[in-house]
Amino acid sequence: MDSTFSGQYDPNPVSPEVTIRRSKIEMHLDVLKTISRGIEKPTRIMFSANSSWLALNNSLASLESNGLINKNMNEGRVRYSVTEKGFEVLKSYRNFRENLDL
C-alpha cells in the first residue's frame, strides 16, 4: 500500500487545465481533421481524435448526415473519407482561426 495516501477524498485530483471539455463542434472538427489526414478506420480515428467510442459514433453520424464525410465499405470493413464539402469546412475553419489569430 502507498504510504503517502492521506485517506482523504480529493474531489479535484487533476488540475483544472486538464479537465477542460471540448464542445461538440470542436469534437466534430477534430474527427474531420483526423479523417482528412488519411486516418480512415473507426478505431484509429477514435484514438487520434482523443474521443470515446460513443462520442466518435455521434460525430461520425453527424458529419455523414451533413455530407462532410463518406462511409465506405472495403472488404467488409468500414472506412471514412472526407467529401469536398468537408474539405471546404476545414478550409473555412482554418481561415476563421487565422483571421482571429487563434
Helices and strands as residue ranges (DSSP letters): H 24-36, H 42-48, H 53-65, E 69-74, E 77-82, H 84-99
